[in-house]
Amino acid sequence: PVPDIERSELLVILGANPMASNGSGWTVADFRGKVRALRQRGGRIVTIDPRFTETSRIADRHHHIRPAADVFLLAPMARTLFEEGLVRLGRLAEFVNGVDDLRQAVEPFAPELVASRCGIAAGDIRGLARDLANTPRAALYGRVGTCLQRYGTLASWLIDAINALAGNL
């Protein structure tokens, strides 16, 4: 899945730099113009990356994450959605299975316990999860940066899982 930037109100970009790559697999023509339009309708962009990228420069907020620590951000975000009653599968409910298994799998990943592992404060981890769940048209987008690391497959899967749990897939 790719974000619908033309309708999004919040775009959280993890391990991607669409200003430089044009979204690679996403292929967003005129990314700058679409970002301007997103802002004009009150939207926001948040980047999460070990380095301050070209996309970070135009973002509303940037979080520096430790290299190869994406899973230690994503698991506590998923846990926050469960813990705070923010899971909203909506129309996807009949197509999704294993939600209880996921809830159990992320239970040990309290933001306060793994914040130092990913380098992002527990409050910010919880805030990102809340923003994704409470913004009607939001998307968490990850790309190559999330894949090319230890636990890369899990990180990529958790991005889709979080989007589904928050009602944004």
DSSP file (Angstrom, degrees, kcal/mol; ACC not computed):
  #  RESIDUE AA STRUCTURE BP1 BP2  ACC     N-H-->O    O-->H-N    N-H-->O    O-->H-N    TCO  KAPPA ALPHA  PHI   PSI    X-CA   Y-CA   Z-CA
    1    1 A P              0   0    0      0, 0.0    25,-0.0     0, 0.0   168,-0.0   0.000 360.0 360.0 360.0 146.8    0.0    0.0    0.0
    2    2 A V        -     0   0    0    167,-0.1   139,-0.1   139,-0.1     2,-0.0  -0.936 360.0 -98.2-124.2 149.9    1.1    3.6   -0.7
    3    3 A P        -     0   0    0      0, 0.0     2,-1.3     0, 0.0     3,-0.2  -0.320  23.0-130.6 -67.1 147.3   -0.2    6.7    1.0
    4    4 A D    >>  +     0   0    0      1,-0.2     3,-2.1   134,-0.1     4,-1.4  -0.703  31.6 176.9 -94.2  79.9   -2.8    8.8   -0.7
    5    5 A I  T 34 S+     0   0    0     -2,-1.3    -1,-0.2     1,-0.3   134,-0.0   0.768  72.3  65.5 -61.1 -26.6   -0.9   12.1   -0.3
    6    6 A E  T 34 S+     0   0    0      1,-0.2    -1,-0.3    -3,-0.2    -2,-0.1   0.647 117.5  25.0 -73.0 -12.4   -3.6   14.0   -2.2
    7    7 A R  T <4 S+     0   0    0     -3,-2.1    -2,-0.2   131,-0.0    -1,-0.2   0.454  95.9 116.4-124.2  -7.4   -6.1   13.3    0.5
    8    8 A S     <  -     0   0    0     -4,-1.4   130,-0.2     1,-0.1    35,-0.1  -0.295  39.3-172.7 -69.9 147.7   -3.9   12.8    3.6
    9    9 A E  S    S+     0   0    0    128,-4.1    35,-2.2     1,-0.4     2,-0.4   0.566  81.8  28.0-107.1 -20.5   -4.0   15.1    6.6
   10   10 A L  E     -ab  44 138A   0    127,-1.4   129,-1.8    33,-0.2     2,-0.5  -0.977  63.7-174.7-143.8 128.0   -1.0   13.5    8.3
   11   11 A L  E     -ab  45 139A   0     33,-2.2    35,-2.5    -2,-0.4     2,-0.6  -0.966   4.4-168.5-126.2 114.1    1.9   11.7    6.6
   12   12 A V  E     -ab  46 140A   0    127,-3.1   129,-3.5    -2,-0.5     2,-0.6  -0.913  10.3-161.5-103.4 118.8    4.5   10.0    8.8
   13   13 A I  E     -ab  47 141A   0     33,-3.3    35,-2.6    -2,-0.6     2,-0.5  -0.900   7.7-174.2-110.3 119.3    7.5    9.0    6.7
   14   14 A L  E     -ab  48 142A   0    127,-3.5   129,-1.1    -2,-0.6   132,-0.3  -0.954  69.0 -13.4-117.7 120.3    9.9    6.4    8.1
   15   15 A G  S    S+     0   0    0     33,-2.2   130,-2.0    -2,-0.5   131,-0.4   0.817 109.5 105.4  64.6  31.5   13.1    5.5    6.4
   16   16 A A        -     0   0    0     32,-0.3    -1,-0.2   128,-0.2    32,-0.1  -0.966  51.1-163.6-141.1 156.2   12.2    7.2    3.2
   17   17 A N    >>  +     0   0    0     -2,-0.3     4,-2.3    -3,-0.1     3,-1.6  -0.564  14.6 170.6-139.2  70.7   13.2   10.4    1.4
   18   18 A P  H 3> S+     0   0    0      0, 0.0     4,-1.8     0, 0.0    13,-0.2   0.701  74.8  67.2 -63.0 -19.2   10.6   11.2   -1.2
   19   19 A M  H 34 S+     0   0    0      1,-0.2    13,-0.1     2,-0.2    12,-0.1   0.871 115.2  29.2 -64.9 -33.7   12.1   14.6   -1.9
   20   20 A A  H <4 S+     0   0    0     -3,-1.6    -1,-0.2     1,-0.1     0, 0.0   0.811 130.9  36.3 -92.1 -34.9   15.2   12.9   -3.3
   21   21 A S  H >< S-     0   0    0     -4,-2.3     3,-1.4     6,-0.0    -2,-0.2   0.527  95.3-126.4 -99.1  -7.0   13.6    9.6   -4.6
   22   22 A N  T 3< S-     0   0    0     -4,-1.8     6,-2.3    -5,-0.3    -3,-0.1   0.776  75.2 -60.3  60.5  26.1   10.3   10.9   -5.9
   23   23 A G  T >  S-     0   0    0      4,-0.2     3,-3.8    -6,-0.2    -1,-0.3   0.515  70.0-141.2  83.3   5.0    8.8    8.2   -3.7
   24   24 A S  T <  S+     0   0    0     -3,-1.4     3,-0.5     1,-0.3   119,-0.0  -0.132  91.3  14.7  36.9-107.5   10.6    5.4   -5.5
   25   25 A G  T 3  S+     0   0    0      1,-0.2    -1,-0.3     2,-0.1    -2,-0.1   0.740 132.0  54.3 -62.8 -22.1    7.9    2.7   -5.6
   26   26 A W  S <  S-     0   0    0     -3,-3.8    -1,-0.2     2,-0.1    -2,-0.2   0.863  89.2-163.1 -76.9 -39.6    5.3    5.3   -4.6
   27   27 A T        -     0   0    0     -3,-0.5     2,-0.8     1,-0.2    -4,-0.2   0.972   6.6-171.0  48.0  82.3    6.3    7.6   -7.6
   28   28 A V    >   -     0   0    0     -6,-2.3     3,-0.7   -10,-0.1     2,-0.2  -0.871  12.6-146.7-103.9 104.3    4.8   10.9   -6.6
   29   29 A A  T 3  S+     0   0    0     -2,-0.8     5,-0.1     1,-0.2    -7,-0.0  -0.507  83.6   7.6 -67.8 137.8    4.9   13.4   -9.4
   30   30 A D  T 3> S+     0   0    0     -2,-0.2     4,-2.2     3,-0.1    -1,-0.2   0.939  73.7 176.1  55.1  54.6    5.4   16.9   -8.1
   31   31 A F  H <> S+     0   0    0     -3,-0.7     4,-2.4     1,-0.2     5,-0.2   0.905  77.3  54.8 -54.7 -44.2    6.0   15.8   -4.4
   32   32 A R  H  > S+     0   0    0      1,-0.2     4,-2.3     2,-0.2    -1,-0.2   0.919 108.8  47.4 -56.9 -45.5    6.7   19.5   -3.5
   33   33 A G  H  > S+     0   0    0      1,-0.2     4,-2.2     2,-0.2    -1,-0.2   0.876 111.4  50.5 -64.7 -37.6    3.4   20.7   -4.9
   34   34 A K  H  X S+     0   0    0     -4,-2.2     4,-2.2     2,-0.2    -1,-0.2   0.849 109.2  51.5 -70.0 -33.3    1.5   17.9   -3.2
   35   35 A V  H  X S+     0   0    0     -4,-2.4     4,-2.4    -5,-0.2    -2,-0.2   0.916 108.9  51.0 -66.7 -42.8    3.1   18.8    0.1
   36   36 A R  H  X S+     0   0    0     -4,-2.3     4,-2.3     1,-0.2    -2,-0.2   0.929 111.6  47.5 -58.7 -45.0    2.1   22.4   -0.4
   37   37 A A  H  X S+     0   0    0     -4,-2.2     4,-1.4     2,-0.2    -1,-0.2   0.891 109.2  54.0 -64.2 -39.8   -1.5   21.2   -1.0
   38   38 A L  H  <>S+     0   0    0     -4,-2.2     5,-2.9     1,-0.2     3,-0.3   0.927 111.4  45.5 -59.1 -45.5   -1.4   19.0    2.0
   39   39 A R  H ><5S+     0   0    0     -4,-2.4     3,-2.1     3,-0.2    -2,-0.2   0.886 106.4  59.0 -66.5 -38.9   -0.4   21.9    4.2
   40   40 A Q  H 3<5S+     0   0    0     -4,-2.3    -1,-0.2     1,-0.3    -2,-0.2   0.805 105.6  49.6 -62.6 -28.2   -3.0   24.2    2.7
   41   41 A R  T 3<5S-     0   0    0     -4,-1.4    -1,-0.3    -3,-0.3    -2,-0.2   0.257 130.5 -96.4 -94.0  14.2   -5.7   21.8    3.8
   42   42 A G  T < 5S+     0   0    0     -3,-2.1    -3,-0.2     1,-0.2    -2,-0.1   0.576  76.4 145.8  89.9  10.7   -4.2   21.8    7.3
   43   43 A G      < -     0   0    0     -5,-2.9     2,-0.3    -6,-0.2   -33,-0.2  -0.259  32.9-148.0 -81.3 168.1   -2.1   18.6    7.0
   44   44 A R  E     -a   10   0A   0    -35,-2.2   -33,-2.2     2,-0.0     2,-0.4  -0.944   4.5-148.7-134.9 154.6    1.2   17.8    8.5
   45   45 A I  E     -a   11   0A   0     -2,-0.3    15,-2.3   -35,-0.2    16,-1.3  -0.991  12.0-173.1-123.7 133.7    4.3   15.8    7.6
   46   46 A V  E     -ac  12  61A   0    -35,-2.5   -33,-3.3    -2,-0.4     2,-0.4  -0.991   7.6-159.0-123.5 132.2    6.5   14.0   10.2
   47   47 A T  E     -ac  13  62A   0     14,-2.5    16,-2.7    -2,-0.4     2,-0.4  -0.880   6.6-168.3-111.7 147.9    9.8   12.3    9.2
   48   48 A I  E     +ac  14  63A   0    -35,-2.6   -33,-2.2    -2,-0.4   -32,-0.3  -0.971  32.9 128.2-133.2 115.0   11.6    9.7   11.2
   49   49 A D  E     - c   0  64A   0     14,-1.9    16,-0.5    -2,-0.4    -2,-0.1  -0.978  64.5-116.7-164.1 150.0   15.1    8.9   10.0
   50   50 A P  S    S+     0   0    0      0, 0.0     2,-0.3     0, 0.0    -1,-0.1   0.817 103.3  45.9 -63.9 -28.1   18.6    8.6   11.5
   51   51 A R  S    S-     0   0    0     -3,-0.1     2,-1.0    13,-0.0     5,-0.1  -0.824  92.5-110.4-116.4 157.9   19.7   11.5    9.3
   52   52 A F        -     0   0    0     -2,-0.3    12,-0.0     4,-0.1    10,-0.0  -0.746  50.7-168.6 -84.7 101.9   18.1   14.9    8.6
   53   53 A T     >  -     0   0    0     -2,-1.0     4,-1.5   -37,-0.1   -36,-0.0  -0.159  38.8 -96.5 -89.5 178.1   17.0   14.4    5.0
   54   54 A E  H  > S+     0   0    0      1,-0.2     4,-0.7     2,-0.2    -1,-0.1   0.874 128.8  50.6 -60.4 -37.4   15.8   16.6    2.2
   55   55 A T  H >> S+     0   0    0      1,-0.2     3,-0.7     2,-0.2     4,-0.6   0.862 104.0  58.0 -69.8 -35.1   12.3   15.5    3.2
   56   56 A S  H >4 S+     0   0    0      1,-0.2     3,-0.8     2,-0.2    -1,-0.2   0.856  97.9  62.2 -61.0 -34.4   13.0   16.3    6.8
   57   57 A R  H 3< S+     0   0    0     -4,-1.5    -1,-0.2     1,-0.2    -2,-0.2   0.822 110.2  38.2 -62.2 -31.2   13.8   19.9    5.8
   58   58 A I  H << S+     0   0    0     -4,-0.7    -1,-0.2    -3,-0.7    -2,-0.2   0.454  98.3 104.5 -99.0  -1.2   10.2   20.4    4.5
   59   59 A A  S << S-     0   0    0     -3,-0.8   -13,-0.2    -4,-0.6     3,-0.1  -0.359  72.5-132.3 -78.2 158.9    8.6   18.4    7.3
   60   60 A D  S    S+     0   0    0    -15,-2.3     2,-0.3     1,-0.3   -14,-0.2   0.764  92.7   9.6 -76.9 -27.7    6.7   19.9   10.2
   61   61 A R  E     -c   46   0A   0    -16,-1.3   -14,-2.5     2,-0.0     2,-0.4  -0.992  64.3-160.5-152.8 145.7    8.6   17.6   12.6
   62   62 A H  E     -c   47   0A   0     -2,-0.3     2,-0.5   -16,-0.2   -14,-0.2  -0.996   3.0-162.1-130.1 135.8   11.5   15.3   12.5
   63   63 A H  E     -c   48   0A   0    -16,-2.7   -14,-1.9    -2,-0.4     2,-0.6  -0.975  16.3-139.7-114.5 125.6   12.5   12.5   14.9
   64   64 A H  E     -c   49   0A   0     -2,-0.5     2,-0.3   -16,-0.2   -16,-0.0  -0.752  24.2-168.4 -81.7 123.0   16.0   11.2   14.8
   65   65 A I        -     0   0    0     -2,-0.6    54,-0.2   -16,-0.5     3,-0.1  -0.845  28.1-103.8-109.6 148.9   15.8    7.4   15.2
   66   66 A R    >   -     0   0    0     52,-2.9     3,-1.5    -2,-0.3     4,-0.1  -0.466  51.5 -91.2 -66.8 142.2   18.8    5.2   15.9
   67   67 A P  T 3  S+     0   0    0      0, 0.0    -1,-0.1     0, 0.0    82,-0.0  -0.265 108.8   7.8 -55.7 139.1   19.9    3.3   12.8
   68   68 A A  T 3  S+     0   0    0     77,-0.2     3,-0.1     1,-0.1    -2,-0.1   0.728  99.6 108.5  63.0  26.8   18.3   -0.2   12.5
   69   69 A A    X   +     0   0    0     -3,-1.5     3,-1.1    49,-0.1     4,-0.4   0.176  31.4 115.5-115.9  16.7   15.9    0.5   15.4
   70   70 A D  T >> S+     0   0    0      1,-0.3     4,-2.8     2,-0.2     3,-1.8   0.876  73.7  56.9 -56.6 -40.9   12.6    0.9   13.5
   71   71 A V  H 3> S+     0   0    0      1,-0.3     4,-2.3     2,-0.2    -1,-0.3   0.811 101.0  58.8 -62.3 -28.1   11.0   -2.2   15.0
   72   72 A F  H <4 S+     0   0    0     -3,-1.1    -1,-0.3     1,-0.2    46,-0.3   0.498 112.0  40.8 -82.5  -2.9   11.7   -0.7   18.5
   73   73 A L  H <> S+     0   0    0     -3,-1.8     4,-1.4    -4,-0.4    -2,-0.2   0.735 116.8  47.1 -97.8 -45.4    9.6    2.3   17.5
   74   74 A L  H  X S+     0   0    0     -4,-2.8     4,-2.5     2,-0.2     5,-0.2   0.895 106.4  54.8 -70.4 -42.6    6.8    0.4   15.6
   75   75 A A  H  X S+     0   0    0     -4,-2.3     4,-2.5     1,-0.2    -1,-0.2   0.935 111.2  45.0 -60.2 -46.7    6.1   -2.3   18.2
   76   76 A P  H  > S+     0   0    0      0, 0.0     4,-2.3     0, 0.0    -1,-0.2   0.813 110.0  56.2 -68.8 -25.6    5.5    0.2   21.0
   77   77 A M  H  X S+     0   0    0     -4,-1.4     4,-1.9     2,-0.2    -2,-0.2   0.943 109.7  45.4 -65.2 -45.3    3.3    2.3   18.6
   78   78 A A  H  X S+     0   0    0     -4,-2.5     4,-1.9     1,-0.2     5,-0.2   0.922 111.5  52.6 -61.8 -43.3    1.2   -0.8   18.0
   79   79 A R  H  X S+     0   0    0     -4,-2.5     4,-3.3     1,-0.2     5,-0.2   0.915 106.4  54.0 -58.4 -42.5    1.1   -1.5   21.7
   80   80 A T  H  X S+     0   0    0     -4,-2.3     4,-2.5     1,-0.2     6,-0.3   0.897 104.5  54.5 -59.5 -41.5   -0.1    2.1   22.3
   81   81 A L  H  <>S+     0   0    0     -4,-1.9     5,-2.9     2,-0.2     6,-0.7   0.920 115.0  39.7 -59.3 -43.5   -3.0    1.6   19.9
   82   82 A F  H ><5S+     0   0    0     -4,-1.9     3,-1.6     3,-0.2    -2,-0.2   0.958 115.8  50.5 -67.3 -50.9   -4.1   -1.5   21.8
   83   83 A E  H 3<5S+     0   0    0     -4,-3.3    -2,-0.2     1,-0.3    -3,-0.2   0.823 115.3  41.8 -59.7 -36.3   -3.5   -0.1   25.3
   84   84 A E  T 3<5S-     0   0    0     -4,-2.5    -1,-0.3    -5,-0.2    -2,-0.2   0.271 112.5-112.1 -99.9  11.7   -5.4    3.2   24.6
   85   85 A G  T < 5S+     0   0    0     -3,-1.6    -3,-0.2    -4,-0.1    -4,-0.1   0.848  75.8 132.6  65.7  34.4   -8.3    1.6   22.8
   86   86 A L      < +     0   0    0     -5,-2.9     2,-0.5    -6,-0.3    -4,-0.2   0.305  24.5 121.8-101.6   8.1   -7.3    3.3   19.5
   87   87 A V        +     0   0    0     -6,-0.7     2,-0.3    -5,-0.2    79,-0.2  -0.618  31.3 170.6 -75.9 123.6   -7.7    0.2   17.3
   88   88 A R        +     0   0    0     77,-3.9     4,-0.1    -2,-0.5    -1,-0.1  -0.724  10.6 165.5-136.5  82.2  -10.2    1.0   14.6
   89   89 A L    >   +     0   0    0     -2,-0.3     3,-2.3     1,-0.2     4,-0.2   0.809  20.4 165.4 -70.9 -29.3  -10.3   -1.7   11.9
   90   90 A G  G >   +     0   0    0      1,-0.3     3,-1.7     2,-0.2     4,-0.3  -0.210  69.5   2.1  52.8-130.1  -13.5   -0.5   10.4
   91   91 A R  G 3  S+     0   0    0      1,-0.3     3,-0.4     2,-0.1    -1,-0.3   0.635 129.8  63.4 -66.0 -14.2  -14.3   -1.9    7.0
   92   92 A L  G X> S+     0   0    0     -3,-2.3     3,-2.3     1,-0.2     4,-0.8   0.634  74.5  94.8 -82.5 -13.5  -11.1   -4.0    7.2
   93   93 A A  G X4 S+     0   0    0     -3,-1.7     3,-0.8     1,-0.3    -1,-0.2   0.829  81.9  51.5 -51.0 -41.5  -12.3   -6.1   10.2
   94   94 A E  G 34 S+     0   0    0     -3,-0.4    -1,-0.3    -4,-0.3    -2,-0.1   0.665 113.1  46.4 -72.9 -13.6  -13.7   -8.9    8.1
   95   95 A F  G <4 S+     0   0    0     -3,-2.3     2,-0.4    -4,-0.1    -1,-0.2   0.467  98.7  82.7-103.7  -4.1  -10.4   -9.3    6.2
   96   96 A V    <<  +     0   0    0     -3,-0.8     2,-0.3    -4,-0.8     3,-0.1  -0.843  49.6 172.3-109.1 135.3   -8.0   -9.1    9.2
   97   97 A N        +     0   0    0     -2,-0.4    -3,-0.0     1,-0.1    -2,-0.0  -0.930  55.5  45.2-132.9 163.4   -7.0  -12.0   11.4
   98   98 A G     >  +     0   0    0     -2,-0.3     4,-2.5     3,-0.1     5,-0.2   0.614  61.6 135.4  84.4  13.4   -4.4  -12.4   14.1
   99   99 A V  H  > S+     0   0    0      1,-0.2     4,-2.5     2,-0.2     5,-0.1   0.912  74.9  48.1 -62.5 -42.3   -5.2   -9.2   15.9
  100  100 A D  H  > S+     0   0    0      2,-0.2     4,-2.1     1,-0.2    -1,-0.2   0.879 110.4  52.5 -65.9 -36.2   -5.1  -10.8   19.3
  101  101 A D  H  > S+     0   0    0      2,-0.2     4,-2.3     1,-0.2    -2,-0.2   0.908 110.0  48.5 -63.8 -41.0   -1.8  -12.5   18.5
  102  102 A L  H  X S+     0   0    0     -4,-2.5     4,-2.2     2,-0.2     5,-0.2   0.919 108.0  54.6 -64.2 -43.1   -0.4   -9.1   17.5
  103  103 A R  H  X S+     0   0    0     -4,-2.5     4,-0.8     1,-0.2    -2,-0.2   0.921 112.0  44.1 -55.8 -45.3   -1.7   -7.6   20.7
  104  104 A Q  H  < S+     0   0    0     -4,-2.1     3,-0.4     1,-0.2    -1,-0.2   0.882 110.9  54.9 -67.5 -38.3    0.2  -10.3   22.7
  105  105 A A  H  < S+     0   0    0     -4,-2.3    -2,-0.2     1,-0.2    -1,-0.2   0.854 113.4  40.1 -66.1 -34.8    3.3  -10.0   20.6
  106  106 A V  H >< S+     0   0    0     -4,-2.2     3,-2.1     1,-0.2    -1,-0.2   0.553  88.3  95.8 -92.3  -7.3    3.7   -6.3   21.2
  107  107 A E  T 3< S+     0   0    0     -4,-0.8    -1,-0.2    -3,-0.4     3,-0.1   0.862  81.1  53.3 -51.9 -42.7    2.7   -6.3   24.9
  108  108 A P  T 3  S+     0   0    0      0, 0.0     2,-1.1     0, 0.0    -1,-0.3   0.625  90.9  83.8 -69.3  -9.5    6.4   -6.5   26.1
  109  109 A F    <   +     0   0    0     -3,-2.1   -30,-0.2   -34,-0.1    -2,-0.1  -0.416  57.9 171.2 -97.5  60.0    7.3   -3.4   24.1
  110  110 A A    >>  -     0   0    0     -2,-1.1     4,-1.5    -3,-0.1     3,-1.4  -0.467  41.0-124.9 -63.9 136.1    6.2   -0.6   26.4
  111  111 A P  H 3> S+     0   0    0      0, 0.0     4,-1.6     0, 0.0     3,-0.2   0.863 111.0  56.5 -52.3 -37.5    7.4    2.7   25.0
  112  112 A E  H 34 S+     0   0    0      1,-0.2     4,-0.3     2,-0.2    10,-0.1   0.791 107.8  48.8 -66.3 -26.7    9.1    3.5   28.3
  113  113 A L  H <4 S+     0   0    0     -3,-1.4    -1,-0.2     1,-0.1     4,-0.1   0.775 121.6  30.4 -84.0 -27.2   11.1    0.3   28.0
  114  114 A V  H >X S+     0   0    0     -4,-1.5     4,-1.7    -3,-0.2     3,-0.5   0.438  87.6  98.2-113.7  -0.4   12.3    0.6   24.4
  115  115 A A  H 3X>S+     0   0    0     -4,-1.6     4,-2.3     1,-0.3     5,-0.9   0.903  87.3  49.2 -55.3 -43.1   12.6    4.4   24.0
  116  116 A S  H 345S+     0   0    0     -4,-0.3    -1,-0.3     1,-0.2    -2,-0.1   0.808 106.4  57.9 -68.2 -27.2   16.3    4.3   24.6
  117  117 A R  H <45S+     0   0    0     -3,-0.5    -1,-0.2     1,-0.2    -2,-0.2   0.867 118.7  29.2 -70.2 -36.7   16.7    1.5   22.1
  118  118 A C  H  <5S-     0   0    0     -4,-1.7   -52,-2.9   -46,-0.3    -2,-0.2   0.637 104.4-124.6 -98.9 -15.6   15.2    3.5   19.3
  119  119 A G  T  <5S+     0   0    0     -4,-2.3     2,-0.4    -5,-0.3    -3,-0.2   0.620  73.2 114.5  84.9  11.8   16.3    7.0   20.5
  120  120 A I  S   <S-     0   0    0     -5,-0.9    -1,-0.3    -6,-0.2    -2,-0.2  -0.970  72.0-108.2-119.0 131.8   12.8    8.5   20.5
  121  121 A A     >  -     0   0    0     -2,-0.4     4,-2.2     1,-0.1     3,-0.4  -0.173  23.3-120.5 -59.4 146.2   11.1    9.5   23.8
  122  122 A A  H  > S+     0   0    0      1,-0.2     4,-2.6     2,-0.2     5,-0.2   0.879 113.8  54.0 -54.9 -42.1    8.3    7.4   25.1
  123  123 A G  H  > S+     0   0    0      1,-0.2     4,-2.2     2,-0.2    -1,-0.2   0.866 108.6  49.0 -62.5 -36.5    5.9   10.4   25.0
  124  124 A D  H  > S+     0   0    0     -3,-0.4     4,-2.5     2,-0.2    -1,-0.2   0.875 109.5  52.1 -71.0 -37.3    6.8   11.0   21.3
  125  125 A I  H  X S+     0   0    0     -4,-2.2     4,-2.0     2,-0.2    -2,-0.2   0.951 113.4  43.9 -62.0 -48.4    6.2    7.3   20.5
  126  126 A R  H  X S+     0   0    0     -4,-2.6     4,-2.6     1,-0.2    -2,-0.2   0.902 112.2  53.9 -62.3 -40.7    2.8    7.4   22.1
  127  127 A G  H  X S+     0   0    0     -4,-2.2     4,-2.8    -5,-0.2    -1,-0.2   0.895 106.5  51.2 -61.9 -41.4    2.0   10.7   20.4
  128  128 A L  H  X S+     0   0    0     -4,-2.5     4,-2.3     2,-0.2    -1,-0.2   0.928 111.5  47.7 -62.0 -44.7    2.8    9.3   17.0
  129  129 A A  H  X S+     0   0    0     -4,-2.0     4,-2.0     2,-0.2    -2,-0.2   0.925 113.5  47.7 -62.3 -44.4    0.5    6.4   17.5
  130  130 A R  H  X S+     0   0    0     -4,-2.6     4,-2.8     1,-0.2    -2,-0.2   0.922 110.8  51.3 -62.7 -44.1   -2.3    8.7   18.8
  131  131 A D  H  X S+     0   0    0     -4,-2.8     4,-1.2     1,-0.2    -1,-0.2   0.911 109.9  49.5 -60.9 -42.5   -1.9   11.1   15.9
  132  132 A L  H  < S+     0   0    0     -4,-2.3     6,-0.2     1,-0.2    -1,-0.2   0.886 117.3  41.3 -63.6 -37.7   -2.1    8.2   13.4
  133  133 A A  H  < S+     0   0    0     -4,-2.0    -2,-0.2    -5,-0.2    -1,-0.2   0.826 118.3  44.6 -78.9 -31.9   -5.3    6.9   15.1
  134  134 A N  H  < S+     0   0    0     -4,-2.8    -2,-0.2    -5,-0.2    -1,-0.2   0.484  92.9  84.9 -97.1  -2.7   -6.9   10.3   15.7
  135  135 A T  S >< S-     0   0    0     -4,-1.2     3,-0.5    -5,-0.2  -125,-0.1  -0.894  74.6-142.3 -98.8 120.2   -6.3   11.9   12.3
  136  136 A P  T 3  S+     0   0    0      0, 0.0     2,-0.5     0, 0.0    -1,-0.1   0.834  93.0  29.4 -54.3 -39.5   -9.1   10.8    9.9
  137  137 A R  T 3  S+     0   0    0     -3,-0.1  -128,-4.1  -130,-0.0  -127,-1.4  -0.763  87.3 141.4-125.3  86.3   -6.8   10.5    6.8
  138  138 A A  E <   -b   10   0A   0     -2,-0.5     2,-0.3    -3,-0.5  -127,-0.2  -0.825  27.4-165.1-122.7 159.9   -3.4    9.6    8.0
  139  139 A A  E     -b   11   0A   0   -129,-1.8  -127,-3.1    -2,-0.3     2,-0.6  -0.990  15.9-151.2-148.6 139.5   -0.7    7.3    6.7
  140  140 A L  E     -b   12   0A   0     -2,-0.3     2,-0.5  -129,-0.2  -127,-0.2  -0.961  27.2-169.5-104.3 120.3    2.5    5.8    8.0
  141  141 A Y  E     +b   13   0A   0   -129,-3.5  -127,-3.5    -2,-0.6     2,-0.3  -0.953  10.5 174.6-120.4 127.4    4.9    5.3    5.1
  142  142 A G  E     +b   14   0A   0     -2,-0.5  -127,-0.2  -129,-0.2     2,-0.1  -0.935   3.7 168.1-127.4 154.1    8.1    3.3    5.1
  143  143 A R    >>  -     0   0    0   -129,-1.1     3,-1.8    -2,-0.3     4,-0.9  -0.362  58.4 -29.7-138.7-143.5   10.4    2.4    2.3
  144  144 A V  H >> S+     0   0    0      1,-0.3     4,-2.0     2,-0.2     3,-0.9   0.831 124.1  63.8 -55.0 -39.5   13.9    1.0    1.7
  145  145 A G  H 34 S+     0   0    0   -130,-2.0    -1,-0.3     1,-0.3   -77,-0.2   0.786 104.0  48.0 -58.8 -27.7   15.3    2.4    4.9
  146  146 A T  H <4 S+     0   0    0     -3,-1.8    10,-0.3  -131,-0.4    -1,-0.3   0.724 113.6  47.8 -83.2 -21.1   12.9    0.2    6.9
  147  147 A C  H << S+     0   0    0     -3,-0.9     2,-1.6    -4,-0.9     5,-0.2   0.811  95.4  69.2 -89.1 -33.3   13.8   -2.9    4.9
  148  148 A L  S  < S+     0   0    0     -4,-2.0     2,-0.3     4,-0.1    -1,-0.2  -0.408  90.9  67.5 -92.8  61.6   17.6   -2.9    4.8
  149  149 A Q  S >  S-     0   0    0     -2,-1.6     3,-1.9    -3,-0.2     4,-0.2  -0.969  97.0 -64.3-161.7 168.7   18.3   -3.7    8.4
  150  150 A R  T 3  S+     0   0    0     -2,-0.3    -2,-0.0     1,-0.3     0, 0.0  -0.448 126.6  16.8 -60.4 138.5   18.0   -6.4   11.1
  151  151 A Y  T 3> S+     0   0    0     -2,-0.1     4,-2.5   -81,-0.1    -1,-0.3   0.693  85.8 142.0  65.8  21.8   14.2   -7.0   11.6
  152  152 A G  H <>  +     0   0    0     -3,-1.9     4,-2.5    -5,-0.2     5,-0.2   0.885  67.6  50.5 -60.6 -41.4   13.5   -5.3    8.3
  153  153 A T  H  > S+     0   0    0     -4,-0.2     4,-2.3     1,-0.2    -1,-0.2   0.921 112.2  47.7 -63.9 -42.9   10.7   -7.7    7.3
  154  154 A L  H  > S+     0   0    0      2,-0.2     4,-2.7     1,-0.2    -2,-0.2   0.904 110.9  51.4 -64.0 -41.8    9.1   -7.2   10.7
  155  155 A A  H  X S+     0   0    0     -4,-2.5     4,-1.8    -9,-0.2    -2,-0.2   0.932 111.0  47.7 -61.5 -45.9    9.4   -3.4   10.5
  156  156 A S  H  X S+     0   0    0     -4,-2.5     4,-1.4   -10,-0.3    -1,-0.2   0.907 113.5  48.1 -61.9 -41.6    7.8   -3.4    7.0
  157  157 A W  H  X S+     0   0    0     -4,-2.3     4,-2.6     1,-0.2    -2,-0.2   0.903 108.2  54.4 -65.8 -40.9    5.0   -5.6    8.2
  158  158 A L  H  X S+     0   0    0     -4,-2.7     4,-3.1     1,-0.2     5,-0.2   0.838 101.5  59.3 -64.2 -32.2    4.4   -3.5   11.3
  159  159 A I  H  X S+     0   0    0     -4,-1.8     4,-2.3     2,-0.2    -1,-0.2   0.954 110.6  41.5 -59.2 -49.1    3.9   -0.4    9.1
  160  160 A D  H  X S+     0   0    0     -4,-1.4     4,-2.3     2,-0.2    -2,-0.2   0.908 114.8  51.9 -64.1 -41.4    1.0   -2.1    7.4
  161  161 A A  H  X S+     0   0    0     -4,-2.6     4,-3.2     2,-0.2    -2,-0.2   0.920 110.0  48.4 -62.1 -44.3   -0.3   -3.5   10.6
  162  162 A I  H  X S+     0   0    0     -4,-3.1     4,-2.5     2,-0.2     6,-0.2   0.923 110.6  51.0 -64.0 -43.9   -0.3   -0.1   12.3
  163  163 A N  H  <>S+     0   0    0     -4,-2.3     5,-3.4    -5,-0.2     6,-0.6   0.907 114.1  45.0 -58.8 -40.3   -2.0    1.5    9.3
  164  164 A A  H ><5S+     0   0    0     -4,-2.3     3,-1.4     4,-0.2    -2,-0.2   0.943 113.1  49.3 -68.1 -47.2   -4.7   -1.2    9.5
  165  165 A L  H 3<5S+     0   0    0     -4,-3.2   -77,-3.9     1,-0.3    -2,-0.2   0.869 111.5  49.4 -60.0 -37.3   -5.1   -1.0   13.3
  166  166 A A  T 3<5S-     0   0    0     -4,-2.5    -1,-0.3   -79,-0.2    -2,-0.2   0.449 117.9-111.3 -83.8   0.3   -5.4    2.8   13.1
  167  167 A G  T < 5S+     0   0    0     -3,-1.4    -3,-0.2    -4,-0.2    -2,-0.1   0.767  89.5 109.7  79.4  24.8   -8.1    2.6   10.4
  168  168 A N      <       0   0    0     -5,-3.4    -4,-0.2    -6,-0.2    -5,-0.1   0.175 360.0 360.0-121.0  17.5   -5.8    4.1    7.7
  169  169 A L              0   0    0     -6,-0.6    -5,-0.1    -5,-0.2    -1,-0.1   0.481 360.0 360.0 -88.7 360.0   -5.0    1.2    5.4
